[in-house]
Amino acid sequence: MSDVNKTLQKWHASFRKGTDFDSWGQLVEAIDEYQILARQLQKEVQSSNSSDFTEEQKKNLGKIATCLEMRSISLQSTQSTEDFKLEDLKKLESIIQNLLTYTKEFPFDVQPVPLRKILAPGEEENLELEEEDAAAVAGSTEAFPPRAPASQGTLLPRLPSEPGMTLLTIRIEKIGLKDAGQCIDPYMTISVKDSNGVDLNPVQDTPVATKKEDLCIHFGMDVEIQRHLERLPKGAAIFFEFKHYKPKKRFTSTKCFAFLEMDEIKPGPIVIELYKKPTDFKRKKLQLLTKKPLYLHLHQTLHKDS
């Protein structure tokens, strides 16, 4: 079997896994699977090195990714105006299976790879939108953002409690940065990764922080970790990526990141160091952002149902 067919087989298996979770009512797991697959598809679409797929095939992959995100948003919000149903999503299964030979029109009027680009580590500083691409994106009314707009955030509610199991709420208090006052639309992306950097939970964004004071940007926002601590594998870590908008380059960039390892999870306040991008989810080559005493300030609350 060729590498391309293996990739399609892997994507199809992930798609089926997500729709199965969805149909069983396991919504957290479905959202997790949908978002992981959507990011894989969008990275393929945005890869300038990939010659495995034609431009038309990449366009279909991008549209599938958008539909996966639309379904995720529908599951996350009871008030969503963009209600994308499971039976709609299932119509895309044959496209993933037969991508190399699919020639029909895409069944939904959606746009691939919309405004908020998913950037691979290290791409942030090198990527600039072409003028015509930027104009097309800015003028499009059909583009559906990969996740809810950063201004609103995509924070999820706390999971139901289970006897003997522990849930974690992390309050992001503030971050210290020497140029805090110059950051436009700052927000945090929170993810939980295993030791290989693979997502274990749905990725969440905070709303945009609006309070800036001296060298700090204040968040004061609670993030509910979407898995019981007892079910996190050894070597897992919780990542916090600080992002802000760069008007000259017309995209959102990661400025720095921080992370909590399992032995640092304990009730109360904690201050953790900031590292230079690109985000190193495997934690192999870490470089401190600055020698100045500027950190990410968090407060942890553990909820245990005995």
C-alpha positions in Angstrom: 0.0 0.0 0.0 1.3 3.4 -0.9 2.1 6.1 1.7 -0.8 8.2 0.4 -3.3 5.4 0.8 -2.0 4.7 4.3 -2.5 8.3 5.1 -6.1 8.3 3.8 -6.7 5.0 5.6 -5.5 6.7 8.9 -7.7 9.7 8.3 -10.7 7.6 7.5 -10.2 5.5 10.7 -10.0 8.8 12.7 -13.1 10.1 11.1 -15.0 6.9 11.9 -13.8 7.0 15.5 -15.1 10.5 15.9 -18.5 9.8 14.3 -18.8 6.7 16.4 -18.1 8.7 19.6 -20.6 11.3 18.4 -23.4 8.8 17.8 -22.8 7.2 21.2 -23.1 10.5 22.9 -19.5 10.6 24.0 -19.2 14.3 23.0 -15.9 15.2 24.6 -14.2 12.3 22.9 -15.9 13.1 19.6 -14.8 16.8 19.8 -11.3 15.7 20.6 -11.1 13.3 17.6 -12.7 15.8 15.2 -10.3 18.6 16.2 -7.2 16.4 16.0 -8.2 15.2 12.5 -9.1 18.8 11.4 -5.7 20.0 12.3 -4.0 17.1 10.5 -6.0 17.9 7.3 -5.3 21.6 7.5 -1.6 21.0 8.0 -1.6 18.9 4.8 -3.5 21.6 3.0 -1.1 24.3 4.1 2.1 22.3 3.5 4.1 23.8 0.6 6.2 20.7 0.4 3.4 18.2 -0.1 2.9 16.9 -3.6 0.8 13.9 -2.6 -2.5 15.6 -3.4 -3.7 17.9 -6.2 -4.9 21.4 -5.5 -8.5 20.2 -5.9 -7.9 17.4 -3.5 -6.4 19.7 -1.0 -9.3 22.0 -1.4 -11.7 19.1 -0.5 -9.5 18.2 2.5 -9.7 21.8 3.7 -13.5 21.8 3.4 -13.7 18.5 5.3 -11.6 20.1 8.1 -13.9 23.1 8.2 -16.9 20.8 8.5 -15.2 18.9 11.3 -14.7 22.2 13.1 -18.3 23.2 12.5 -19.5 19.9 14.0 -17.1 20.5 17.0 -18.6 23.9 17.6 -22.1 22.6 17.3 -21.3 20.0 20.0 -19.7 22.6 22.3 -22.5 25.1 22.3 -26.2 24.6 22.9 -26.8 28.0 21.4 -24.8 27.6 18.2 -26.4 29.3 15.2 -24.2 27.1 12.9 -25.8 23.8 13.8 -23.9 21.2 11.7 -25.5 17.8 12.3 -23.9 14.4 12.6 -25.8 13.1 9.5 -24.4 16.0 7.5 -20.9 15.1 8.6 -21.3 11.4 7.7 -21.9 12.4 4.1 -18.2 13.3 3.9 -17.0 9.7 4.8 -17.0 8.6 1.1 -15.0 11.7 0.1 -12.2 10.8 2.5 -12.3 7.1 1.4 -12.3 8.0 -2.3 -10.4 11.3 -2.2 -8.0 10.4 -5.1 -10.9 9.6 -7.5 -13.6 12.0 -6.1 -14.8 14.4 -8.8 -18.3 15.4 -7.7 -19.1 18.8 -6.2 -18.5 19.2 -2.5 -21.9 18.7 -0.7 -21.7 21.8 1.5 -21.0 25.5 0.7 -18.0 26.0 3.0 -14.6 27.5 2.5 -11.3 25.6 3.1 -8.5 26.8 5.3 -10.2 29.9 6.6 -8.8 33.0 8.3 -7.1 31.6 11.3 -4.2 29.6 10.0 -2.8 26.6 11.8 0.9 27.1 11.8 3.6 24.4 12.3 6.3 25.3 14.8 8.7 27.7 13.4 6.5 28.9 10.6 5.1 32.0 12.4 8.0 34.3 11.6 8.3 33.2 7.9 4.8 33.2 6.7 3.1 36.2 5.1 -0.2 36.1 3.3 -0.2 37.0 -0.4 -2.1 40.3 -0.9 -4.7 38.6 -3.0 -5.2 35.8 -0.5 -5.6 38.3 2.3 -8.1 40.2 0.3 -10.0 37.1 -0.5 -10.1 36.0 3.1 -11.1 39.5 4.4 -13.9 39.7 1.8 -15.3 36.3 2.3 -18.6 36.0 4.1 -18.7 32.2 3.8 -15.4 31.4 5.6 -16.1 29.6 8.9 -13.3 29.9 11.5 -11.5 26.7 12.4 -12.6 27.3 16.0 -14.7 30.0 17.5 -13.1 33.5 17.1 -10.3 34.2 19.6 -12.3 37.1 21.0 -14.9 34.7 22.3 -12.6 31.8 23.1 -13.5 28.1 23.0 -13.3 27.2 26.7 -15.2 24.1 27.6 -17.3 23.3 30.7 -16.1 21.1 33.6 -16.6 17.4 33.0 -19.1 15.5 35.2 -17.6 14.3 38.4 -16.9 10.6 39.0 -16.4 8.8 42.3 -12.7 8.7 43.2 -11.6 10.7 40.2 -10.0 14.2 40.2 -10.7 17.1 37.9 -8.4 20.1 37.5 -9.4 23.8 37.1 -6.6 26.1 36.2 -7.1 29.8 36.6 -4.8 31.8 34.3 -4.2 34.9 36.4 -1.6 36.9 34.3 1.5 36.7 32.2 4.5 39.0 32.5 6.0 40.3 29.2 8.4 43.2 28.6 6.2 44.4 25.7 2.8 43.5 27.2 1.3 46.8 26.3 2.0 46.3 22.6 0.3 42.9 22.2 -2.9 43.0 20.1 -5.8 40.7 20.9 -3.7 38.5 23.2 -5.1 35.1 24.2 -3.9 31.7 25.4 -4.2 28.3 23.7 -4.3 25.4 26.2 -3.6 21.9 25.2 -2.8 18.6 27.0 -0.1 16.5 25.3 1.5 13.1 25.9 5.3 12.7 26.0 5.4 12.5 22.2 3.5 15.8 21.8 0.2 14.2 20.7 -3.1 15.8 21.8 -4.9 14.0 24.6 -7.8 16.5 25.0 -9.6 19.1 22.9 -7.5 22.2 22.5 -9.1 25.3 24.1 -8.6 29.0 23.6 -9.3 31.7 26.2 -11.2 34.8 25.2 -9.0 37.8 24.3 -7.5 39.4 27.4 -8.3 43.1 27.7 -6.5 44.3 30.8 -2.9 45.3 30.5 -1.0 46.8 33.5 2.7 47.6 33.6 4.5 44.5 32.3 1.5 42.2 32.7 -1.5 41.0 30.7 -4.3 39.9 33.1 -6.6 37.0 32.1 -8.4 36.0 35.3 -10.0 33.0 33.3 -10.7 29.5 34.4 -9.8 26.5 32.1 -11.3 23.1 32.8 -9.0 20.3 31.9 -11.0 17.8 29.9 -9.8 14.6 31.4 -9.6 13.2 34.9 -6.1 13.4 36.2 -6.0 9.7 37.0 -6.5 9.1 33.2 -3.6 11.2 32.1 -0.6 9.1 31.0 2.8 9.3 32.6 4.9 12.1 31.0 1.9 14.2 30.0 2.0 18.0 30.3 -0.4 20.9 30.0 0.8 23.6 27.6 -0.1 27.3 27.6 0.8 29.1 24.3 0.6 32.9 24.4 -0.7 34.2 21.1 -1.2 37.7 19.6 -2.2 39.3 16.3 0.5 40.8 14.0 -1.2 43.3 11.7 1.8 43.7 9.4 1.8 39.9 8.7 -2.0 39.6 9.0 -1.9 36.5 11.2 -1.9 35.3 14.8 1.5 34.4 16.1 2.7 32.4 19.1 5.0 34.6 21.1 6.0 32.1 23.9 4.8 29.1 25.8 4.9 27.5 29.2 3.8 24.1 30.5 2.9 22.2 33.7 4.1 18.7 34.2 2.2 16.1 36.2 4.3 16.6 39.4 3.5 20.3 39.4 -0.2 19.7 39.6 -1.2 20.6 43.2 -3.8 23.0 44.7 -2.9 26.7 45.0 -0.9 29.3 43.1 2.0 28.5 40.9 4.4 30.6 38.8 6.0 28.9 35.7 8.7 30.0 33.3 8.2 31.2 29.8 10.0 29.6 26.8 10.9 30.8 23.3 8.8 29.6 20.4 8.4 27.4 18.5 6.4 25.4 21.0 8.3 22.3 21.8 5.6 19.8 22.8 8.2 17.1 23.4 10.1 19.3 25.8 13.5 18.4 24.3 15.1 21.8 23.4 13.8 24.4 25.7 15.1 28.0 25.7 13.9 30.5 28.3 12.2 33.6 26.7 14.1 36.0 28.9 16.4 36.3 31.9 14.0 38.9 33.5 11.7 37.7 36.2 8.6 37.4 33.9 6.4 34.4 34.3 3.0 32.9 33.8 0.9 33.1 37.0 -1.6 30.3 37.5 -3.9 29.0 40.3 -4.9 25.4 40.5 -8.0 23.9 42.0 -8.5 20.1 42.3 -12.1 18.7 42.5 -12.3 15.1 43.8 -15.6 13.3 44.2 -15.2 10.9 47.1 
